[in-house]
Amino acid sequence: MSDHADHHNPGFIQKYIFSTDHKTIGIQYGLTAMLFLLFGFYLMIMMRWSIAYPNEPVPEWMSFFLNDTWKAQWLQNGKMPGETYNMFGAMHGTIMVFLGVVPLGFGAFGNYVTPLQIGAPDMAFPKLNMASYWLYLVGGIIMCASFFLPSGAAKSGWTNYPPLSFFADTQHPNQWMTGQTQWLVGMVFLITSSLLGSVNFITTIINLRAKGLTWFRMPFLVWAMLVTGFILLLSFPPLEVAGIMQLVDRVWDSSFFQPSGLYHREIGLVNAAGGGSPLLFQHLFWFLGHPEVYVLLLPAIACVAEIIPVNTRRPLWGYKSMVYGVLVLGFLSFIVWAHHMYMTGMGPAISTFFQTTTNLISIPSVILLTCLIISLWGGSIRFTPPMMWACAFLPMFGIGGLTGLPLAFSMLDLHLHDTYYVIGHFHYVVAPGILFGLFAGIYHWYPKISGRYMSKVLTHLHFWPSLILINFLFFPMLIQGMAGFHRRWYNGGDAYVVTDPESANVFGKVVAEHIDLNILMSTSAWLLAVAQLPFIINVLSAWIWGKKVENDNPWNATTLEWATPTPPGHGNFTKEPIVYRGPYEYSRPEVDEDYYPQWQAPVKPKAETNKDA
Amino acid sequence: MEIPYIVNPRKDTGLTNSKIAIWLFLASEVMLFGGLFSAYIFLRVYADYPWPERALPVLPGLINTFILIASSVTVVMAWASLKLRELTKFRIYMSITVLCAGLFMVLKGMEYNAKFHHQAVRLNDYAVVEGHLHPHEGLKGTEITIEAETVSIDLFKFSKSYYADFSAEWDGKLQLEKALVVDGEEIFPAGQAISVDMLSQAKELFINNRANNAEILEDKLRQSWKFAKEETPGENNRNAERKKLQNDKYKELVDAIPAGDLKTAVGSLTFKATSPIALHIDPKKIYKSASDKEGDSGSIVLNDGTTLAGTMGNSDIVLDVDAISFRHTVMQAEKMGIDPEAAIANSWLLKDEGIKTLWDNHLIVVEKLEQHLLEEYKTKTDANGNEVAKRVPTEADRYRMGWKEIVALEELQKAGKDLHDLTHQEIQDAYPSMTAGFTGADHKSGKYNFPKLTIPREQVLFESKFTPAWNNYYAIYFTMTGLHGLHVIGGAIVLAYYLFFGTGMYRKNPEWLANRVEVGGLFWHFVDLVWIFLFPIMYLM
């Protein structure tokens, strides 16, 4: 009760490292997540080399900092062998999803913005909040450190399907010290972190709302965080179950996911009890795996929903339908998981069910996106840095969503399953979709966090190349995927190419027609990395040299986070905020300014006083 | 600003922060155990082996059930005492709660311990034998014996701790087979005795040389591509001419490397035994093995890459048998369309005289049971109009004999009674009581005699202690009860914290401690509830 008041003047370590303040924790989450994103991006840069130039050694600018011993083990005279590619691929996926985007969206924005927007002094459980961050960091470090184990890091895809993952790293003196096991251990840490986080978020939103902040006066971001919290709370435990069961399989030799009579090329008949089911793992995995997509998406779409009204100077169109939409989306996200499993032979009846629910879930998604697009209509749009990203988010996420529809149908999925089409689809959702939304968020709240604006020039240098290159990176994937390129080819299809026009191998000829897109895509990926430099420079330099904000509400916004001092101190608000109205009251006739903040006490309506005159 | 609603509930929600949080946490716990219960159902429904039914000793589970229920009551009493501001009573009730948790874990530990010492063997014909291991010929458990003549060590995977497991047995007996000569320099002469230092040194040399070579070859590969690209501008890497140019150039460059620049990287060292060394190897350490049969020439690859070659030794499993089961044999026979009775009759197990007698007696017991059921429950008319018994012995009754039956038959035989003359009830009366063998077959007290059986290793399809490895029933049993046990421990720690360190909180604001205990109590009820589900599905169904 009183321990919160005890540290008004904490020391450096308590203030910046083991902090219990939601803002510091939010920034910690953000910086850590961005470092992980950078690392995940780097893994992909190496992989894209192997795809575009499979027979050439990885260029020195990519690999100069790797030591010779590591290179001797994991590269083949400088070329990337399949095993290393698999390891990078598995870790790229894991890092991007679990260590990068979720912590950035939910961890960073959720932590920094949510308590401010609801007028709370902090999260409901500040110490728990700190624990969440540290569990996340430890889990992430455990996973990434396994690159330096003799076994290397996990190498069975981010989905870790058994029995493939069961065989990976089995021949090792100490099973605990293998990448594949460390992945599971790291995962248990990450899951625990998100569980604590989600309990904290939901409690905070339910109980710590400021006076007058009724449910339908909550900004959309808060709603999105609430739904994200529930998704994490309820969908992660089954993955934890799957992870624990796999751990038991690895360390205590059970056969949860190993069927009877399992045969391995090297070992022969596997000496295990058998009787397990790989399908069970897939069910448990995707019970999280699919809702996780919405965990990635909702914070990003929430950032965009906050930014659009501010920069169009008009209310969010269809706020209520967006709220109901996001609630329905949250619910439906729990019953679509098996659309990832059409090819497992689970039966047409089950496929049909999940095909139906999957198509249903596109309805709330479309409602959200449509509301955002209509919100632009008739607004006086200010193309501020965050607004540029928000505007790019809309069509990019639209492409990501629409390319998902064919995959929802079990018949079409027969052809598209596990091809680059799938990769293209979900990367459109995650990279130019979600990440652009989160970039928008960073540009939007940066002035509140630091008290300074980010540079406009650098923003343009970051935005335009990113927008163009990311499309050159991902659009060809859709084309290659329809041509049948498999998502796990480490040499980009080089082994399948048929150049002889007389050949009867049609597929080989199709591969030959599309394989050169690899070079275009890889080059775009590398240039995209360069295009992130202005952003990094911008974030760092604006902290010191950025233009100072004129007041606490530089964007003339209406939500509560702009009622705090800049940057907000410990406890956030100087006086207890009271909320008088909805979150997006722009261009109201009764006030002179074009915005009417939630915390501003009402003035006498102009219309009434004028009537008699 | 302070964080509100820590002790007093918010007006419109009527809840304190911690009350909301605990219900949310329990919701996620429901999903956690929900996932596990679903997995249990999935594994059981799709099991392609006989699911062990009522395989666990019921008594400890039953007692534990009452213990947990009692503790759920006392935790409420503890909370109520706080509400009535009676601190002493709170302490008493909370102490009982924490004690109950401890007792629960002790009983759980006894159950686990019994399983870790109970051996099961699945034979090639899917007959299953259970019992306690009988140490013999230097074998403590189910080790595989090999008379090793050569030992090859994978230098990259070589680890000191793994090596230490064997060093006592082979130190001084293993000598380097061939001299390790690297680029003309003799590092270790042939015949040098094995040692950790030697292996560590060789490992370092291997890793350094490999890195050295990789660096040089990478450079040559790079140069060859650069050359080929310059020669064929405007083409891509799949261009045949460019490929050829690159290939030729690479060969040329590699050939031109000055002698001595590329080092020999030796990744494994082979040692010869002065005389064959009998090594007993824990099966868990084995990656693959060519043969298990005694006398065969064999090779075993261990998890650290060490390869042992020589003659397979005696790896028989000797058991004091306390259960045999043909349920899996019958299941497999039915799958393959073989008569189950014939499959049992042909089983290797029945070639043993003692087991054969036991099984023949078991058949009489089943017959008596069948008669008994017919007399007790009479007959009914089935769909085809035939008169059939209303109740018949279950698969487990028919094809499995447990330790109590084995003991009872032995007692009856000792008493000189002929089974044919006895009724079902008389046979039943000879069974040990419910309390005998609290955690399973009683091998300790020496009261009972169990037949000894020697199983040659080549007859063994799979063997394990009753651990998660034995089958998925035990795997899910250990996983679920283990996780539940962790919850019990966690809950007990929290409750004990309130018991021992809650006084300060109480003095400041008694309602505060009451709130906390209420929240802890909710969690405790949940832990109890999980057990209420676990007990029947694991012990009774």
Interface residues (C-beta under 8 A of the other chain):
Chain A: M1 H4 A5 Y53 N55 E56 P57 D68 T69 K71 A72 Q73 L75 N77 G78 K79 A120 P121 D122 A124 F125 P126 P150 T170 Q171 H172 P173 N174 L195 S198 V199 N200 I202 T203 I206 N207 L208 L233 L234 S235 F236 P237 P238 E240 V241 A242 I244 M245 V248 W252 D253 S254 S255 F256 S260 E266 I267 G268 N271 A272 A273 G274 G275 G276 S277 L280 H283 L284 F287 D494 V497 T499 I515 D516 I519 G571 N572 F573 E576
Chain B: M1 E2 I3 P4 Y5 I6 V7 R10 T13 L15 T16 N17 I20 A21 L24 F25 A27 S28 E29 M31 L32 G34 G35 L36 S38 A39 F42 L43 Y46 A47 D48 Y49 F156 K157 S159 S161 Y162 I207 N208 R210 A211 N212 N213 A214 E215 L217 E218 K220 L221 R222 W225 N236 N237 R238 Q246 P283 K284 I286 Y287 K288 V301 N303 D304 G305 F462 S464 T467 P468 A469 W470 N471 N472 Y474 A475 I476 F478 T479 L483 K508 N509 W512
